[in-house]
C-alpha cells in the first residue's frame, strides 16, 4: 500500500503508480497533483480494493512493450510524496472526481479488450 507522509511546506503530491503484468514485469510512472492527496480520498473508488484503469482517469497506460497474453489494463499505486514540483496534471479534487466517475461508470467502460 502507498505510504502517505506529509511534510509541511510542500504543497503538492508526487504520485507513483505501477503496471504489473501477469509475469510480474513492472513498469513505473508518476504524476503530480496540486494539493495534498491521501490514499483514503480515492481508495473507496478502486476496482477490487487496489486497482484502477489508468486511461479511465486520464493517466497513461504504463506498458511500454508489445501487448501479449500476460497483459491487462489494471494499475496500482506505489507511494505518495509531498513535493514542491509545480507542473501538475490536475488538482487533488479533480483527481478524486475522476476516480469516483470511473467507479460509477464502471472501470472497464472504455476497454475493448485491447491495449488502450
ZANU-942170 format. One record per residue: residue number from 1; residue in one letter; x, y, z of N, C-alpha, C, O in turn. Coordinates in pm, 1 decimal, always signed. Each point is the difference from the previous one (the first is absolute). Example, Ala and Ser with C-alpha at 12.3 -4.5 7.8 and 13.67 -1.06 7.14 Angstrom:
REM ZANU-942170
PT num residu      nc1      nc2      nc3     cac1     cac2     cac3      cc1      cc2      cc3      oc1      oc2      oc3
PT   1      a  +1319.0   -569.0   +780.0    -89.0   +119.0     +0.0    +90.0   +120.0     +0.0   +103.6     -1.9    +66.5
PT   2      s   -138.6   +106.9   -138.5    +82.0   +119.0     +6.0    -77.0   +109.0    +73.0    +50.9   +110.8    +16.9
REM end
This chain:
REM ZANU-942170
PT num residu      nc1      nc2      nc3     cac1     cac2     cac3      cc1      cc2      cc3      oc1      oc2      oc3
PT   1      x    +83.2   -118.4     +0.0    -83.2   +118.4     +0.0    +87.4   +124.4     +0.0   +110.7     -2.3    +53.6
PT   2      x   -158.7   +110.1   -112.6    +77.9   +122.1     -4.6    +21.6    +59.0   +138.0    -88.0     -4.0    +86.0
PT   3      x   +207.1    +58.9    -66.8    +21.3    +75.9   +122.2    -48.8   +140.1    -27.6     -9.3    +41.4   -115.5
PT   4      x    -21.5    +31.3   +219.6    -57.9   +131.5    -18.2    +56.9    +95.1   +103.7    -70.1    +41.0    +92.5
PT   5      x   +195.6     -6.2   -107.7    +61.6    +92.6    +92.6    -29.8   +141.7    -44.9     -3.3    +28.1   -119.9
PT   6      x    -17.9    +59.4   +212.9    -26.6   +139.7    -30.5   +110.6    +84.9    +60.9    +31.1    -13.9   +118.3
PT   7      x    +28.0   +100.9   -197.7   +105.4    +87.8    +46.5    -48.1   +142.8    -17.0    -38.3    +41.0   -109.6
PT   8      x    +40.6    +34.3   +218.0    -44.4   +139.2     -2.2    +81.9    +78.4   -102.0   +121.6    -16.5     -9.2
PT   9      x   -189.0   +101.4    -66.8    +67.8    +84.5    -97.4     +6.1    -57.7   -140.3    +41.1    +69.4    -93.0
PT  10      x    -79.8   -191.4    +75.9     -2.1    -60.7   -133.3   -147.0    -14.6    -39.4    -68.9    -90.1    +47.6
PT  11      x    +21.4   +179.3   -134.9   -143.8    +11.1    -24.1    -62.3   -103.0    -93.9   -122.3    -13.8     -3.4
PT  12      x   +203.6    -58.1    -72.3    -54.2    -93.0    -99.3    +39.7   -143.5    +31.6    +76.5    -25.7    +92.9
PT  13      x   -129.6    -67.2   -171.3    +26.9   -142.2    +23.5    +52.5    -66.1   -126.9    -63.1     +6.5   -105.5
PT  14      x   +179.3    -70.2   +117.3    +54.5    -83.7   -105.5    -57.4   -139.0    +20.9    +18.6    -60.5   +105.6
PT  15      x    -88.2    +10.2   -206.6    -67.4   -129.4     +9.9    +71.8    -98.9    -91.0    +12.2    +22.6   -120.3
PT  16      x    +34.9   -131.9   +178.4    +64.8   -106.3    -76.1    -99.8   -113.2    -19.4    -67.2    -41.7    +94.3
PT  17      x    +58.4     -7.5   -217.5    -90.1   -112.0    -26.0    +70.5   -102.9    -85.9   +102.8    +28.4    -61.5
PT  18      x   -159.4   -149.2    +57.8    +69.2   -111.7    -63.6    -97.3    -85.4    -80.5   -116.0    -18.1    +37.1
PT  19      x   +167.0    -33.3   -148.0    -69.1   -103.2    -76.8    +80.6   -127.8    +20.6   +121.5     -0.6    -19.8
PT  20      x   -187.5   -106.1    +59.0    +65.2   -128.6    +24.1    -75.0   -105.3    -79.6   -118.5    -23.3    +23.7
PT  21      x   +187.6    -41.0   -118.9    -68.8    -99.9    -81.8     -7.3   -134.1    +73.4    +48.8    -12.2   +112.3
PT  22      x   -109.2    -86.9   -175.2    -19.4   -130.7    +63.0   +131.2    -72.0    +29.2     +2.7    -90.8    +83.0
PT  23      x   +105.8   +129.4   -149.3   +132.6    -58.5    +26.8    +79.7    +84.6    +99.2   +118.3    -25.4    +23.0
PT  24      x   -183.3   +125.4    +35.4    +57.8    +89.0   +100.3   +106.3    +95.0    -56.1    +85.0    +48.3    +74.8
PT  25      x    -88.9    -21.3   -205.1    +84.7   +106.0    -55.5    -64.0   +132.1    +39.9   -121.6    +16.0    -10.9
PT  26      x   +202.7    +78.6    +56.9    -54.0   +126.0    +51.8    +45.6   +118.4    -83.3   +113.4     +5.9    -47.5
PT  27      x   -205.3    +88.1    +31.3    +25.3   +124.7    -71.2    -52.1   +112.7    +89.1   -117.3     +1.5    +37.2
PT  28      x   +205.0    +92.1     -3.7    -34.6   +106.4    +94.2    -22.9   +132.8    -70.5    +60.1    +28.0   -103.7
PT  29      x   -146.2    +52.0   +160.5    -24.9   +135.1    -48.5    -34.1    +89.5   +117.5    -20.4    -47.3   +111.8
PT  30      x    +14.5   +175.0   -137.5    -35.9    +93.6   +106.4    -65.0   +123.5    -59.4    +12.2    +28.1   -119.3
PT  31      x    -81.3    +44.7   +205.3    -61.6   +126.5    -36.8    -13.3    +82.6   +126.8    +12.0    -52.4   +110.7
PT  32      x    -36.7   +180.8   -127.1    -14.4    +89.7   +113.9   -138.7    +62.2     -2.4    -47.9    +43.8   -104.5
PT  33      x    -16.5    -40.5   +221.9   -128.5    +68.1    +14.7    +17.2   +119.2    +92.6    +83.1     -1.0    +90.9
PT  34      x   -162.7   +102.9   -115.6     +3.0   +120.5    +82.8    -77.6    -26.2   +128.6   -120.4    -25.7     -2.8
PT  35      x   +189.9    +32.4   +113.5    -61.0    -23.9   +130.1    +56.3   -126.3    +62.8    +85.9    -67.3    -57.0
PT  36      x   -135.8    +37.6   +174.1    +48.3   -115.6    +75.7    -98.6   -115.5    -14.4   -108.6     +2.0    +57.8
PT  37      x   +147.6   -101.6   -134.9    -83.6   -117.9    -24.9    +27.9   -105.3   +105.4   +115.1    -29.4    +32.3
PT  38      x   -223.1    -27.0    +20.8     +9.3   -112.0    +93.6    -69.3   -120.7    -62.6   -103.0    +13.8    -65.9
PT  39      x   +159.1   -129.7    +86.8    -56.9   -123.3    -54.0   -147.4    -14.0    +36.4    -80.7    -44.4    -81.7
PT  40      x    +46.5    +81.8   +202.1   -137.7    -13.3    +47.8   -100.6    +76.0    -86.7   -118.7    -32.5     -0.8
PT  41      x   +165.9   +132.5    -71.1    -89.6    +78.8    -84.1    -44.6    -75.1   -124.7   -105.5    +30.8    -55.5
PT  42      x   +182.8   -127.8    +10.5    -34.2    -67.6   -125.7    -17.9   -150.6    +11.5    -59.1    -61.1    -89.0
PT  43      x   +108.4     -0.5   +196.2     -0.8   -146.5     +6.0   -139.2    -61.0     -3.1    -15.7   -113.9    -43.9
PT  44      x    -84.5   +185.9    +88.8   -136.3    -56.0     -3.9    -52.7    -14.6   -142.4   -101.1    -66.3    -23.1
PT  45      x   +170.0   +128.5    -71.6    -42.0     -6.2   -139.6    +79.4   -101.7    -82.4    -26.4    -15.7   -119.2
PT  46      x   +122.2    -53.1   +179.7    +82.8    -96.3    -71.8    -81.0   -119.6    -48.1   -105.2    -32.0    +55.4
PT  47      x   +155.5    -32.8   -158.7    -52.9   -127.9    -44.9    +66.8   -108.1    +84.8   +122.6     -2.4    +11.1
PT  48      x   -200.1    -85.5    +47.8    +51.0   -112.6    +77.5    +97.6    +44.8   +110.3   +102.1    -64.6    +23.3
PT  49      x   -134.0   +172.4    +42.0    +67.3    +58.5   +116.6   +136.9    +62.1    -22.1    +50.7    +65.5    +91.0
PT  50      x    +12.3    -82.3   -207.6   +130.8    +62.9    -18.1    +33.1    +41.4   -142.4   +100.9    +67.0    -21.6
PT  51      x   -180.8   -103.9    -74.4    +35.2    +23.8   -139.9    -82.1   +110.3    -64.6   -107.5    +36.3    +47.8
PT  52      x   +160.9    +16.0   -157.7    -71.5    +96.5    -81.6    +48.2    -13.8   -144.1   +109.2    -50.6    -25.7
PT  53      x   -192.4    +96.2    -67.7    +35.6     +1.3   -141.3    +48.5   +141.7    -30.1    -79.0    +94.4     -2.9
PT  54      x   +208.6    -81.0    -19.2    +62.1   +131.8    -14.1    -69.8    +88.0   -103.4    -25.6   +117.7    +25.5
PT  55      x     -4.9   -173.9   -140.7    -59.5    +80.2   -106.6   -141.0    +48.3    +34.4    -47.1    +98.0    -57.8
PT  56      x    -20.2   -164.9   +150.5   -134.8    +41.9    +40.8     +2.9   +124.6    +88.0   -102.6    +65.4    +18.6
PT  57      x   +219.7    -32.3    +35.4    +12.6   +119.4    +84.3    +98.6   +101.4    -59.7    +49.7    +88.4    +69.7
PT  58      x    -22.7   -103.1   -199.6    +83.1    +96.1    -69.8   +149.3    -17.6    +19.0    +76.6    +93.5    -23.2
PT  59      x    -34.1   -211.9    +65.0   +142.2    -28.5    +17.4    +48.4    -92.3   -111.4    -79.2    -64.2    -69.0
PT  60      x   +208.3    +59.6    +53.9    +61.9    -81.9   -104.0     +7.0   -147.5    +43.9    +36.8    -30.4   +113.5
PT  61      x    -72.8    -60.0   -205.3    +25.5   -143.0    +23.3   +151.0    -15.7     -6.3    +63.0    +47.0    -94.7
PT  62      x     -4.3   -112.2   +193.7   +145.9     -1.7    +12.8    +72.2   -110.4    -76.0   +123.0     +0.5     -4.5
PT  63      x   -194.1    -94.0    -54.5    +66.5   -105.6    -75.6    +72.4    +60.9   -119.6    -60.3    +70.5    -81.0
PT  64      x   +190.1    -98.3    +70.8    +78.9    +54.0   -111.5    +37.5   -107.3   -101.4    +45.1    +32.1   -110.0
PT  65      x    -62.9   -157.9   +145.2    +30.2   -110.5    -90.6   -123.3    -34.5    -82.4   -108.0    +55.2    +21.0
PT  66      x   +125.6   -145.7   -113.3   -112.8    -48.4    -78.9    -99.1    -72.8    +89.7    +39.0    -67.5    +95.3
PT  67      x   -165.9    +81.6   -126.1   -109.0    -64.5    +74.2     +4.9   -149.9    -25.4    +13.6    -42.7   -114.7
PT  68      x    -24.7    -39.6   +222.0     -4.6   -145.0    -16.7   -100.3    -61.3    +97.4    -73.6    +72.8    +66.6
PT  69      x    +70.0   -204.5    -57.7   -101.2    -68.6    +81.8    +12.9    +26.5   +149.6    -93.4    -28.7    +74.8
PT  70      x   +205.7    +82.3    -29.2    +18.0    +32.9   +142.2    -54.2   +138.0    +35.8     -2.4    +37.2   +117.3
PT  71      x    -40.6    +38.0   -216.2    -33.2   +139.6    +23.2   -147.9    +24.6    +24.8    -86.1    -78.5    -39.7
PT  72      x    +60.0   +187.4   +105.0   -134.1    +43.7    +39.1     +4.6   +151.9    +14.3    +98.7    +61.1    -40.9
PT  73      x   -199.6     +0.8    +96.3     -4.7   +146.2    +10.5    +11.3    +52.4   +143.2     -2.3   +121.3    +21.1
PT  74      x    +14.3   -209.6    +76.8     -2.6    +42.8   +139.8   +134.0    +54.6    +48.8   +105.9    -55.2    -30.1
PT  75      x   -112.5   +162.8   +104.7   +115.2    +64.2    +62.1    -27.1    +10.4   +150.2   -113.1    -19.0    +44.7
PT  76      x   +216.9    +49.2    +32.5    -16.2    +25.2   +143.0    +96.8   +110.2    +41.1    +89.8    +37.3    -75.5
PT  77      x   -109.7    +13.5   +195.3    +84.9   +107.5    +47.4   +122.1    -52.2    +72.5     -3.9   -104.3    +65.3
PT  78      x   +111.8   +178.2    -77.9   +120.3    -19.9    +79.6    -14.4    +88.3   +121.6    -82.2    -26.8    +87.7
PT  79      x   +162.5   +132.9    -81.9    -11.5    +89.0   +114.6    -36.7   +141.0    -41.9     +6.2    +36.2   -117.5
PT  80      x    -44.6    +42.3   +217.0    -32.7   +141.2    -17.6   +107.2    +78.3    +74.6    +30.7    -30.1   +115.4
PT  81      x    +26.0   +130.2   -181.1   +106.5    +77.8    +62.5    -30.8   +148.6     -8.3    -31.0    +50.4   -107.9
PT  82      x    +39.1    +21.1   +220.7    -15.4   +145.1     -5.9   +110.1    +58.4    -88.8   +113.6    -47.5     +2.4
PT  83      x   -147.1   +150.8    -81.0    +97.7    +56.3    -92.6    -24.8   +148.6    -21.8   -109.8    +51.2    +21.9
PT  84      x   +214.2    +15.3    -65.0    -10.3   +139.8    -41.9    -13.1    +11.8   -151.4     -9.1   +111.1    -52.2
PT  85      x     +7.8   -223.4    -19.4    -15.3     +2.7   -145.8   -132.4    +68.8    -32.9   -104.5    -34.5    +55.1
PT  86      x   +110.4   +131.1   -144.9   -119.5    +77.9    -33.2    -69.5    -44.9   -128.1   -111.6    +44.2    -27.4
PT  87      x   +174.1   -130.0    -51.1    -58.4    -48.1   -124.9    -99.7   -111.4    +32.2    +37.4   -117.1     +7.2
PT  88      x   -163.9   +153.8    +11.9   -102.2    -95.1    +43.4    -93.9    -37.1   -114.8    -16.7    +76.3    -95.2
PT  89      x    -44.8   -195.4   +105.6    -96.7    -41.6   -102.4   -141.4    +45.3    +33.7    -83.9    +14.9    -88.8
PT  90      x    +57.6     +7.2   +218.9   -131.3    +42.1    +45.6     +7.3    +26.0   +150.1   +105.7    -15.7    +61.2
PT  91      x   -215.8    +54.5     -3.8     -5.5    +17.1   +145.2    -35.3   -133.9    +65.0    -44.4    -92.6    -67.9
PT  92      x    +64.0    +83.0   +197.4    -40.4   -119.5    +74.6   -148.8    -24.0    -18.8    -42.5   -112.9    -24.7
PT  93      x    -36.4   +218.4    +36.3   -145.6    -13.6    -12.9    -39.1    -53.5   -137.6    -89.3    -84.1    -10.9
PT  94      x   +155.3   +132.1    -93.1    -29.6    -48.5   -134.9    +36.8   -146.8    -16.0    -73.9    -75.6    -63.0
PT  95      x   +187.3    +34.4   +119.3    +39.7   -140.9     -9.0    -98.3    -88.9    +74.6    -39.6   -105.1    -50.4
PT  96      x     +0.5   +146.2   +169.1    -98.4    -77.0    +77.3   -128.5    -13.4    -80.6    -59.9   -107.5     -3.3
PT  97      x    +16.9   +215.3    -61.6   -121.6     -4.5    -82.0    +15.3    -95.7   -117.7    -94.7    -70.7    -34.7
PT  98      x   +211.8    +67.4    -26.8    +25.6    -93.9   -110.7    -15.9   -144.7    +47.9    -60.5    -82.3    -68.7
PT  99      x   +115.0    +52.1   +186.5    -10.3   -135.7    +54.4   -145.2    -33.8    +33.7    -47.0   -110.2    -28.5
PT 100      x    -22.3   +204.2    +88.2   -140.1    -23.4    +32.8    -82.1    -24.0   -126.6    -81.3    -92.3     -5.1
PT 101      x   +102.4   +175.0    -96.3    -74.1    -16.2   -125.7    +29.1   -134.2    -66.3    -91.5    -66.0    -49.3
PT 102      x   +219.1    +25.0    +47.6    +36.3   -128.6    -61.0    -65.1   -115.8    +74.4    -44.7    -96.9    -61.3
PT 103      x    +39.8   +107.2   +191.9    -61.6   -105.5    +80.9   -150.2     -7.8    -26.1    -55.2   -109.3    -12.8
PT 104      x     -9.8   +222.2     +5.1   -144.1     +3.8    -26.1    -30.6    -53.1   -140.1    -91.7    -80.2    -17.7
PT 105      x   +167.0   +124.0    -79.3    -19.6    -38.0   -140.0    +38.0   -146.2    -24.5    -55.2    -65.4    -88.5
PT 106      x   +149.2    +15.5   +167.1    +53.6   -134.1    -18.1   +142.5    +11.1    -49.4    +26.3    +66.7   -100.1
PT 107      x    +65.6   -131.0   +168.8   +141.9    +15.7    -31.4    +37.7    -44.3   -140.7   +103.0    +42.7    -52.1
PT 108      x   -183.5   -126.6     -9.9    +33.6    -50.4   -133.2    -91.0    +59.7   -106.9    -19.9    -58.9   -106.2
PT 109      x    -33.7   +173.8   +135.1    -94.4    +70.1    -87.5    +53.7    +16.3   -142.8    -72.7    -24.1    -96.3
PT 110      x   +197.7    +64.1    +82.4    +58.3    +25.8   -132.4    +84.3   -114.2    -51.5    +50.3     +6.3   -112.2
PT 111      x    -33.8   -108.9   +190.2    +89.1   -109.9    -34.0    -63.4    -91.8   -101.9   -112.1    -47.0    +19.2
PT 112      x   +183.9    +21.0   -128.5    -54.4    -85.1   -105.8    +75.0   -133.1    -13.3    -17.4    -72.3    -98.1
PT 113      x   +101.5    +40.7   +198.7    +75.1   -124.1     -5.3   +139.9    +15.8    -54.0    +75.2    -97.2     -6.8
PT 114      x    -39.1   +217.3    -31.7   +133.3    +27.0    -54.7    +65.7   +112.6    +77.7    -64.3    +74.4    +74.0
PT 115      x   +192.8    -65.2    -93.6    +75.9   +106.0    +65.4    -57.6   +136.1    -36.6    -35.7    +25.1   -115.1
PT 116      x    +27.3    +60.6   +213.5    -55.0   +134.7    -21.5   +110.9    +98.8    -20.5    -26.0   +118.7    -19.7
REM end
